[in-house]
Amino acid sequence: MSLLANIVTVLHWIFFVIFPIVGVVYSTRGLLRANPKIQKLFISVLLLTSVSFFVFDGCFLTKLEQALRYQAGELSYSGGLIAHYLKAIGVQVSDDSVFWFLAILILTGILSEIYWNRDKLEKFFIKKEYE
């Protein structure tokens, strides 16, 4: 179980922490439009993260990692993944500050995608009006 918890943690960091941060940087510059598959994955990750925070009161992968560590007999941590691991390297942050950072990050990503794809959205809505 401990190995599985470590795998969940690594995948969590890659797909739900690093990828969204890099994705927002690319999104604000309009660079995700060049690769629609990555763009769809980015939007899906943002939406999945948003829904997870409302449904599970936190990230579902954090809950999974904590449960796996508990089942393995390890001491688990309370709170969120980002705050926990940043504290482990000496950066003191609260779960609330991480939550607001993520909320702003997600909102920035979604608004950037809307801005850079406004021509597609405009065609979609105009086409629907005249049919």
Chimera marker file (.cmm) of the C-alpha trace (Angstrom):
<marker_set name="trace">
<marker id="1" x="0.000" y="0.000" z="0.000" r="1" g="1" b="0" radius="0.5"/>
<marker id="2" x="2.871" y="2.347" z="0.728" r="1" g="1" b="0" radius="0.5"/>
<marker id="3" x="4.212" y="1.978" z="-2.812" r="1" g="1" b="0" radius="0.5"/>
<marker id="4" x="0.737" y="2.599" z="-4.215" r="1" g="1" b="0" radius="0.5"/>
<marker id="5" x="0.420" y="5.734" z="-2.049" r="1" g="1" b="0" radius="0.5"/>
<marker id="6" x="3.771" y="6.959" z="-3.396" r="1" g="1" b="0" radius="0.5"/>
<marker id="7" x="2.629" y="6.347" z="-6.975" r="1" g="1" b="0" radius="0.5"/>
<marker id="8" x="-0.595" y="8.275" z="-6.316" r="1" g="1" b="0" radius="0.5"/>
<marker id="9" x="1.463" y="11.133" z="-4.845" r="1" g="1" b="0" radius="0.5"/>
<marker id="10" x="3.804" y="11.335" z="-7.855" r="1" g="1" b="0" radius="0.5"/>
<marker id="11" x="0.919" y="11.226" z="-10.337" r="1" g="1" b="0" radius="0.5"/>
<marker id="12" x="-0.928" y="13.802" z="-8.246" r="1" g="1" b="0" radius="0.5"/>
<marker id="13" x="2.025" y="16.193" z="-8.381" r="1" g="1" b="0" radius="0.5"/>
<marker id="14" x="2.528" y="15.716" z="-12.121" r="1" g="1" b="0" radius="0.5"/>
<marker id="15" x="-1.064" y="15.876" z="-13.362" r="1" g="1" b="0" radius="0.5"/>
<marker id="16" x="-2.834" y="18.002" z="-10.774" r="1" g="1" b="0" radius="0.5"/>
<marker id="17" x="-0.138" y="20.416" z="-9.580" r="1" g="1" b="0" radius="0.5"/>
<marker id="18" x="2.653" y="20.876" z="-12.143" r="1" g="1" b="0" radius="0.5"/>
<marker id="19" x="0.562" y="20.365" z="-15.308" r="1" g="1" b="0" radius="0.5"/>
<marker id="20" x="-2.101" y="22.954" z="-14.347" r="1" g="1" b="0" radius="0.5"/>
<marker id="21" x="0.512" y="25.553" z="-13.357" r="1" g="1" b="0" radius="0.5"/>
<marker id="22" x="2.448" y="25.099" z="-16.601" r="1" g="1" b="0" radius="0.5"/>
<marker id="23" x="-0.866" y="24.909" z="-18.485" r="1" g="1" b="0" radius="0.5"/>
<marker id="24" x="-2.038" y="28.253" z="-17.105" r="1" g="1" b="0" radius="0.5"/>
<marker id="25" x="1.252" y="29.876" z="-18.130" r="1" g="1" b="0" radius="0.5"/>
<marker id="26" x="0.816" y="28.485" z="-21.645" r="1" g="1" b="0" radius="0.5"/>
<marker id="27" x="-2.887" y="29.293" z="-21.660" r="1" g="1" b="0" radius="0.5"/>
<marker id="28" x="-2.406" y="32.959" z="-20.777" r="1" g="1" b="0" radius="0.5"/>
<marker id="29" x="-0.118" y="33.248" z="-23.797" r="1" g="1" b="0" radius="0.5"/>
<marker id="30" x="-2.565" y="31.458" z="-26.098" r="1" g="1" b="0" radius="0.5"/>
<marker id="31" x="-0.105" y="28.615" z="-26.698" r="1" g="1" b="0" radius="0.5"/>
<marker id="32" x="-2.461" y="25.722" z="-25.928" r="1" g="1" b="0" radius="0.5"/>
<marker id="33" x="-4.457" y="26.356" z="-29.090" r="1" g="1" b="0" radius="0.5"/>
<marker id="34" x="-1.657" y="24.768" z="-31.110" r="1" g="1" b="0" radius="0.5"/>
<marker id="35" x="-2.381" y="21.359" z="-29.580" r="1" g="1" b="0" radius="0.5"/>
<marker id="36" x="-6.113" y="20.689" z="-29.073" r="1" g="1" b="0" radius="0.5"/>
<marker id="37" x="-5.515" y="17.369" z="-27.259" r="1" g="1" b="0" radius="0.5"/>
<marker id="38" x="-3.369" y="19.041" z="-24.593" r="1" g="1" b="0" radius="0.5"/>
<marker id="39" x="-5.870" y="21.890" z="-24.425" r="1" g="1" b="0" radius="0.5"/>
<marker id="40" x="-8.749" y="19.462" z="-23.773" r="1" g="1" b="0" radius="0.5"/>
<marker id="41" x="-6.701" y="17.617" z="-21.146" r="1" g="1" b="0" radius="0.5"/>
<marker id="42" x="-5.846" y="20.937" z="-19.465" r="1" g="1" b="0" radius="0.5"/>
<marker id="43" x="-9.485" y="22.038" z="-19.319" r="1" g="1" b="0" radius="0.5"/>
<marker id="44" x="-10.527" y="18.597" z="-18.068" r="1" g="1" b="0" radius="0.5"/>
<marker id="45" x="-7.954" y="18.702" z="-15.261" r="1" g="1" b="0" radius="0.5"/>
<marker id="46" x="-9.095" y="22.187" z="-14.221" r="1" g="1" b="0" radius="0.5"/>
<marker id="47" x="-12.746" y="21.140" z="-14.170" r="1" g="1" b="0" radius="0.5"/>
<marker id="48" x="-12.037" y="17.846" z="-12.397" r="1" g="1" b="0" radius="0.5"/>
<marker id="49" x="-10.027" y="19.680" z="-9.740" r="1" g="1" b="0" radius="0.5"/>
<marker id="50" x="-12.807" y="22.226" z="-9.257" r="1" g="1" b="0" radius="0.5"/>
<marker id="51" x="-15.513" y="19.588" z="-8.941" r="1" g="1" b="0" radius="0.5"/>
<marker id="52" x="-13.349" y="17.511" z="-6.587" r="1" g="1" b="0" radius="0.5"/>
<marker id="53" x="-12.953" y="20.400" z="-4.158" r="1" g="1" b="0" radius="0.5"/>
<marker id="54" x="-16.712" y="20.904" z="-3.981" r="1" g="1" b="0" radius="0.5"/>
<marker id="55" x="-17.722" y="17.232" z="-3.862" r="1" g="1" b="0" radius="0.5"/>
<marker id="56" x="-14.949" y="15.802" z="-1.657" r="1" g="1" b="0" radius="0.5"/>
<marker id="57" x="-14.082" y="18.956" z="0.303" r="1" g="1" b="0" radius="0.5"/>
<marker id="58" x="-10.551" y="18.672" z="-1.071" r="1" g="1" b="0" radius="0.5"/>
<marker id="59" x="-8.749" y="16.796" z="-3.788" r="1" g="1" b="0" radius="0.5"/>
<marker id="60" x="-9.862" y="13.199" z="-4.214" r="1" g="1" b="0" radius="0.5"/>
<marker id="61" x="-6.259" y="12.097" z="-4.846" r="1" g="1" b="0" radius="0.5"/>
<marker id="62" x="-5.158" y="13.573" z="-1.520" r="1" g="1" b="0" radius="0.5"/>
<marker id="63" x="-7.925" y="11.613" z="0.206" r="1" g="1" b="0" radius="0.5"/>
<marker id="64" x="-6.847" y="8.458" z="-1.663" r="1" g="1" b="0" radius="0.5"/>
<marker id="65" x="-3.183" y="8.920" z="-0.733" r="1" g="1" b="0" radius="0.5"/>
<marker id="66" x="-4.044" y="9.503" z="2.922" r="1" g="1" b="0" radius="0.5"/>
<marker id="67" x="-6.262" y="6.389" z="3.007" r="1" g="1" b="0" radius="0.5"/>
<marker id="68" x="-3.558" y="4.256" z="1.365" r="1" g="1" b="0" radius="0.5"/>
<marker id="69" x="-0.942" y="5.471" z="3.844" r="1" g="1" b="0" radius="0.5"/>
<marker id="70" x="-3.293" y="4.738" z="6.731" r="1" g="1" b="0" radius="0.5"/>
<marker id="71" x="-3.952" y="1.202" z="5.416" r="1" g="1" b="0" radius="0.5"/>
<marker id="72" x="-0.195" y="0.661" z="5.077" r="1" g="1" b="0" radius="0.5"/>
<marker id="73" x="0.190" y="1.493" z="8.763" r="1" g="1" b="0" radius="0.5"/>
<marker id="74" x="1.998" y="4.750" z="8.103" r="1" g="1" b="0" radius="0.5"/>
<marker id="75" x="1.268" y="8.035" z="9.767" r="1" g="1" b="0" radius="0.5"/>
<marker id="76" x="-0.837" y="10.082" z="7.404" r="1" g="1" b="0" radius="0.5"/>
<marker id="77" x="-1.130" y="13.822" z="7.278" r="1" g="1" b="0" radius="0.5"/>
<marker id="78" x="-4.195" y="15.980" z="7.525" r="1" g="1" b="0" radius="0.5"/>
<marker id="79" x="-4.966" y="18.778" z="5.115" r="1" g="1" b="0" radius="0.5"/>
<marker id="80" x="-3.839" y="19.154" z="1.553" r="1" g="1" b="0" radius="0.5"/>
<marker id="81" x="-0.983" y="17.651" z="-0.422" r="1" g="1" b="0" radius="0.5"/>
<marker id="82" x="0.611" y="20.915" z="-1.514" r="1" g="1" b="0" radius="0.5"/>
<marker id="83" x="0.712" y="22.494" z="1.952" r="1" g="1" b="0" radius="0.5"/>
<marker id="84" x="1.975" y="19.250" z="3.513" r="1" g="1" b="0" radius="0.5"/>
<marker id="85" x="4.858" y="18.725" z="1.125" r="1" g="1" b="0" radius="0.5"/>
<marker id="86" x="5.815" y="22.403" z="1.014" r="1" g="1" b="0" radius="0.5"/>
<marker id="87" x="5.996" y="22.392" z="4.819" r="1" g="1" b="0" radius="0.5"/>
<marker id="88" x="8.220" y="19.304" z="4.592" r="1" g="1" b="0" radius="0.5"/>
<marker id="89" x="10.790" y="21.351" z="2.665" r="1" g="1" b="0" radius="0.5"/>
<marker id="90" x="10.481" y="24.348" z="4.974" r="1" g="1" b="0" radius="0.5"/>
<marker id="91" x="7.943" y="26.528" z="3.172" r="1" g="1" b="0" radius="0.5"/>
<marker id="92" x="5.194" y="27.467" z="5.623" r="1" g="1" b="0" radius="0.5"/>
<marker id="93" x="1.816" y="27.771" z="3.911" r="1" g="1" b="0" radius="0.5"/>
<marker id="94" x="-1.706" y="27.122" z="5.089" r="1" g="1" b="0" radius="0.5"/>
<marker id="95" x="-4.307" y="24.989" z="3.359" r="1" g="1" b="0" radius="0.5"/>
<marker id="96" x="-6.435" y="28.121" z="2.956" r="1" g="1" b="0" radius="0.5"/>
<marker id="97" x="-3.706" y="29.978" z="1.074" r="1" g="1" b="0" radius="0.5"/>
<marker id="98" x="-3.166" y="26.957" z="-1.184" r="1" g="1" b="0" radius="0.5"/>
<marker id="99" x="-6.931" y="26.752" z="-1.805" r="1" g="1" b="0" radius="0.5"/>
<marker id="100" x="-7.117" y="30.410" z="-2.853" r="1" g="1" b="0" radius="0.5"/>
<marker id="101" x="-4.015" y="30.053" z="-5.016" r="1" g="1" b="0" radius="0.5"/>
<marker id="102" x="-5.632" y="27.085" z="-6.763" r="1" g="1" b="0" radius="0.5"/>
<marker id="103" x="-8.945" y="28.928" z="-7.127" r="1" g="1" b="0" radius="0.5"/>
<marker id="104" x="-7.197" y="31.874" z="-8.783" r="1" g="1" b="0" radius="0.5"/>
<marker id="105" x="-5.116" y="29.507" z="-10.924" r="1" g="1" b="0" radius="0.5"/>
<marker id="106" x="-8.197" y="27.612" z="-12.119" r="1" g="1" b="0" radius="0.5"/>
<marker id="107" x="-10.136" y="30.812" z="-12.805" r="1" g="1" b="0" radius="0.5"/>
<marker id="108" x="-7.179" y="32.261" z="-14.715" r="1" g="1" b="0" radius="0.5"/>
<marker id="109" x="-6.894" y="29.104" z="-16.802" r="1" g="1" b="0" radius="0.5"/>
<marker id="110" x="-10.586" y="28.998" z="-17.645" r="1" g="1" b="0" radius="0.5"/>
<marker id="111" x="-10.786" y="32.717" z="-18.473" r="1" g="1" b="0" radius="0.5"/>
<marker id="112" x="-7.638" y="32.485" z="-20.609" r="1" g="1" b="0" radius="0.5"/>
<marker id="113" x="-9.081" y="29.608" z="-22.581" r="1" g="1" b="0" radius="0.5"/>
<marker id="114" x="-12.333" y="31.525" z="-23.081" r="1" g="1" b="0" radius="0.5"/>
<marker id="115" x="-10.394" y="34.590" z="-24.241" r="1" g="1" b="0" radius="0.5"/>
<marker id="116" x="-8.116" y="32.750" z="-26.664" r="1" g="1" b="0" radius="0.5"/>
<marker id="117" x="-10.984" y="30.672" z="-28.059" r="1" g="1" b="0" radius="0.5"/>
<marker id="118" x="-13.565" y="33.430" z="-28.257" r="1" g="1" b="0" radius="0.5"/>
<marker id="119" x="-13.730" y="33.118" z="-32.040" r="1" g="1" b="0" radius="0.5"/>
<marker id="120" x="-14.774" y="29.449" z="-31.739" r="1" g="1" b="0" radius="0.5"/>
<marker id="121" x="-17.253" y="30.280" z="-28.999" r="1" g="1" b="0" radius="0.5"/>
<marker id="122" x="-18.660" y="33.159" z="-31.029" r="1" g="1" b="0" radius="0.5"/>
<marker id="123" x="-19.158" y="30.932" z="-34.072" r="1" g="1" b="0" radius="0.5"/>
<marker id="124" x="-20.777" y="28.273" z="-31.897" r="1" g="1" b="0" radius="0.5"/>
<marker id="125" x="-23.287" y="30.654" z="-30.341" r="1" g="1" b="0" radius="0.5"/>
<marker id="126" x="-24.019" y="32.592" z="-33.536" r="1" g="1" b="0" radius="0.5"/>
<marker id="127" x="-24.491" y="29.381" z="-35.518" r="1" g="1" b="0" radius="0.5"/>
<marker id="128" x="-26.989" y="28.136" z="-32.953" r="1" g="1" b="0" radius="0.5"/>
<marker id="129" x="-29.004" y="31.382" z="-33.154" r="1" g="1" b="0" radius="0.5"/>
<marker id="130" x="-29.514" y="31.252" z="-36.933" r="1" g="1" b="0" radius="0.5"/>
<marker id="131" x="-30.375" y="27.572" z="-37.276" r="1" g="1" b="0" radius="0.5"/>
<link id1="1" id2="2" r="1" g="1" b="0" radius="0.2"/>
<link id1="2" id2="3" r="1" g="1" b="0" radius="0.2"/>
<link id1="3" id2="4" r="1" g="1" b="0" radius="0.2"/>
<link id1="4" id2="5" r="1" g="1" b="0" radius="0.2"/>
<link id1="5" id2="6" r="1" g="1" b="0" radius="0.2"/>
<link id1="6" id2="7" r="1" g="1" b="0" radius="0.2"/>
<link id1="7" id2="8" r="1" g="1" b="0" radius="0.2"/>
<link id1="8" id2="9" r="1" g="1" b="0" radius="0.2"/>
<link id1="9" id2="10" r="1" g="1" b="0" radius="0.2"/>
<link id1="10" id2="11" r="1" g="1" b="0" radius="0.2"/>
<link id1="11" id2="12" r="1" g="1" b="0" radius="0.2"/>
<link id1="12" id2="13" r="1" g="1" b="0" radius="0.2"/>
<link id1="13" id2="14" r="1" g="1" b="0" radius="0.2"/>
<link id1="14" id2="15" r="1" g="1" b="0" radius="0.2"/>
<link id1="15" id2="16" r="1" g="1" b="0" radius="0.2"/>
<link id1="16" id2="17" r="1" g="1" b="0" radius="0.2"/>
<link id1="17" id2="18" r="1" g="1" b="0" radius="0.2"/>
<link id1="18" id2="19" r="1" g="1" b="0" radius="0.2"/>
<link id1="19" id2="20" r="1" g="1" b="0" radius="0.2"/>
<link id1="20" id2="21" r="1" g="1" b="0" radius="0.2"/>
<link id1="21" id2="22" r="1" g="1" b="0" radius="0.2"/>
<link id1="22" id2="23" r="1" g="1" b="0" radius="0.2"/>
<link id1="23" id2="24" r="1" g="1" b="0" radius="0.2"/>
<link id1="24" id2="25" r="1" g="1" b="0" radius="0.2"/>
<link id1="25" id2="26" r="1" g="1" b="0" radius="0.2"/>
<link id1="26" id2="27" r="1" g="1" b="0" radius="0.2"/>
<link id1="27" id2="28" r="1" g="1" b="0" radius="0.2"/>
<link id1="28" id2="29" r="1" g="1" b="0" radius="0.2"/>
<link id1="29" id2="30" r="1" g="1" b="0" radius="0.2"/>
<link id1="30" id2="31" r="1" g="1" b="0" radius="0.2"/>
<link id1="31" id2="32" r="1" g="1" b="0" radius="0.2"/>
<link id1="32" id2="33" r="1" g="1" b="0" radius="0.2"/>
<link id1="33" id2="34" r="1" g="1" b="0" radius="0.2"/>
<link id1="34" id2="35" r="1" g="1" b="0" radius="0.2"/>
<link id1="35" id2="36" r="1" g="1" b="0" radius="0.2"/>
<link id1="36" id2="37" r="1" g="1" b="0" radius="0.2"/>
<link id1="37" id2="38" r="1" g="1" b="0" radius="0.2"/>
<link id1="38" id2="39" r="1" g="1" b="0" radius="0.2"/>
<link id1="39" id2="40" r="1" g="1" b="0" radius="0.2"/>
<link id1="40" id2="41" r="1" g="1" b="0" radius="0.2"/>
<link id1="41" id2="42" r="1" g="1" b="0" radius="0.2"/>
<link id1="42" id2="43" r="1" g="1" b="0" radius="0.2"/>
<link id1="43" id2="44" r="1" g="1" b="0" radius="0.2"/>
<link id1="44" id2="45" r="1" g="1" b="0" radius="0.2"/>
<link id1="45" id2="46" r="1" g="1" b="0" radius="0.2"/>
<link id1="46" id2="47" r="1" g="1" b="0" radius="0.2"/>
<link id1="47" id2="48" r="1" g="1" b="0" radius="0.2"/>
<link id1="48" id2="49" r="1" g="1" b="0" radius="0.2"/>
<link id1="49" id2="50" r="1" g="1" b="0" radius="0.2"/>
<link id1="50" id2="51" r="1" g="1" b="0" radius="0.2"/>
<link id1="51" id2="52" r="1" g="1" b="0" radius="0.2"/>
<link id1="52" id2="53" r="1" g="1" b="0" radius="0.2"/>
<link id1="53" id2="54" r="1" g="1" b="0" radius="0.2"/>
<link id1="54" id2="55" r="1" g="1" b="0" radius="0.2"/>
<link id1="55" id2="56" r="1" g="1" b="0" radius="0.2"/>
<link id1="56" id2="57" r="1" g="1" b="0" radius="0.2"/>
<link id1="57" id2="58" r="1" g="1" b="0" radius="0.2"/>
<link id1="58" id2="59" r="1" g="1" b="0" radius="0.2"/>
<link id1="59" id2="60" r="1" g="1" b="0" radius="0.2"/>
<link id1="60" id2="61" r="1" g="1" b="0" radius="0.2"/>
<link id1="61" id2="62" r="1" g="1" b="0" radius="0.2"/>
<link id1="62" id2="63" r="1" g="1" b="0" radius="0.2"/>
<link id1="63" id2="64" r="1" g="1" b="0" radius="0.2"/>
<link id1="64" id2="65" r="1" g="1" b="0" radius="0.2"/>
<link id1="65" id2="66" r="1" g="1" b="0" radius="0.2"/>
<link id1="66" id2="67" r="1" g="1" b="0" radius="0.2"/>
<link id1="67" id2="68" r="1" g="1" b="0" radius="0.2"/>
<link id1="68" id2="69" r="1" g="1" b="0" radius="0.2"/>
<link id1="69" id2="70" r="1" g="1" b="0" radius="0.2"/>
<link id1="70" id2="71" r="1" g="1" b="0" radius="0.2"/>
<link id1="71" id2="72" r="1" g="1" b="0" radius="0.2"/>
<link id1="72" id2="73" r="1" g="1" b="0" radius="0.2"/>
<link id1="73" id2="74" r="1" g="1" b="0" radius="0.2"/>
<link id1="74" id2="75" r="1" g="1" b="0" radius="0.2"/>
<link id1="75" id2="76" r="1" g="1" b="0" radius="0.2"/>
<link id1="76" id2="77" r="1" g="1" b="0" radius="0.2"/>
<link id1="77" id2="78" r="1" g="1" b="0" radius="0.2"/>
<link id1="78" id2="79" r="1" g="1" b="0" radius="0.2"/>
<link id1="79" id2="80" r="1" g="1" b="0" radius="0.2"/>
<link id1="80" id2="81" r="1" g="1" b="0" radius="0.2"/>
<link id1="81" id2="82" r="1" g="1" b="0" radius="0.2"/>
<link id1="82" id2="83" r="1" g="1" b="0" radius="0.2"/>
<link id1="83" id2="84" r="1" g="1" b="0" radius="0.2"/>
<link id1="84" id2="85" r="1" g="1" b="0" radius="0.2"/>
<link id1="85" id2="86" r="1" g="1" b="0" radius="0.2"/>
<link id1="86" id2="87" r="1" g="1" b="0" radius="0.2"/>
<link id1="87" id2="88" r="1" g="1" b="0" radius="0.2"/>
<link id1="88" id2="89" r="1" g="1" b="0" radius="0.2"/>
<link id1="89" id2="90" r="1" g="1" b="0" radius="0.2"/>
<link id1="90" id2="91" r="1" g="1" b="0" radius="0.2"/>
<link id1="91" id2="92" r="1" g="1" b="0" radius="0.2"/>
<link id1="92" id2="93" r="1" g="1" b="0" radius="0.2"/>
<link id1="93" id2="94" r="1" g="1" b="0" radius="0.2"/>
<link id1="94" id2="95" r="1" g="1" b="0" radius="0.2"/>
<link id1="95" id2="96" r="1" g="1" b="0" radius="0.2"/>
<link id1="96" id2="97" r="1" g="1" b="0" radius="0.2"/>
<link id1="97" id2="98" r="1" g="1" b="0" radius="0.2"/>
<link id1="98" id2="99" r="1" g="1" b="0" radius="0.2"/>
<link id1="99" id2="100" r="1" g="1" b="0" radius="0.2"/>
<link id1="100" id2="101" r="1" g="1" b="0" radius="0.2"/>
<link id1="101" id2="102" r="1" g="1" b="0" radius="0.2"/>
<link id1="102" id2="103" r="1" g="1" b="0" radius="0.2"/>
<link id1="103" id2="104" r="1" g="1" b="0" radius="0.2"/>
<link id1="104" id2="105" r="1" g="1" b="0" radius="0.2"/>
<link id1="105" id2="106" r="1" g="1" b="0" radius="0.2"/>
<link id1="106" id2="107" r="1" g="1" b="0" radius="0.2"/>
<link id1="107" id2="108" r="1" g="1" b="0" radius="0.2"/>
<link id1="108" id2="109" r="1" g="1" b="0" radius="0.2"/>
<link id1="109" id2="110" r="1" g="1" b="0" radius="0.2"/>
<link id1="110" id2="111" r="1" g="1" b="0" radius="0.2"/>
<link id1="111" id2="112" r="1" g="1" b="0" radius="0.2"/>
<link id1="112" id2="113" r="1" g="1" b="0" radius="0.2"/>
<link id1="113" id2="114" r="1" g="1" b="0" radius="0.2"/>
<link id1="114" id2="115" r="1" g="1" b="0" radius="0.2"/>
<link id1="115" id2="116" r="1" g="1" b="0" radius="0.2"/>
<link id1="116" id2="117" r="1" g="1" b="0" radius="0.2"/>
<link id1="117" id2="118" r="1" g="1" b="0" radius="0.2"/>
<link id1="118" id2="119" r="1" g="1" b="0" radius="0.2"/>
<link id1="119" id2="120" r="1" g="1" b="0" radius="0.2"/>
<link id1="120" id2="121" r="1" g="1" b="0" radius="0.2"/>
<link id1="121" id2="122" r="1" g="1" b="0" radius="0.2"/>
<link id1="122" id2="123" r="1" g="1" b="0" radius="0.2"/>
<link id1="123" id2="124" r="1" g="1" b="0" radius="0.2"/>
<link id1="124" id2="125" r="1" g="1" b="0" radius="0.2"/>
<link id1="125" id2="126" r="1" g="1" b="0" radius="0.2"/>
<link id1="126" id2="127" r="1" g="1" b="0" radius="0.2"/>
<link id1="127" id2="128" r="1" g="1" b="0" radius="0.2"/>
<link id1="128" id2="129" r="1" g="1" b="0" radius="0.2"/>
<link id1="129" id2="130" r="1" g="1" b="0" radius="0.2"/>
<link id1="130" id2="131" r="1" g="1" b="0" radius="0.2"/>
</marker_set>
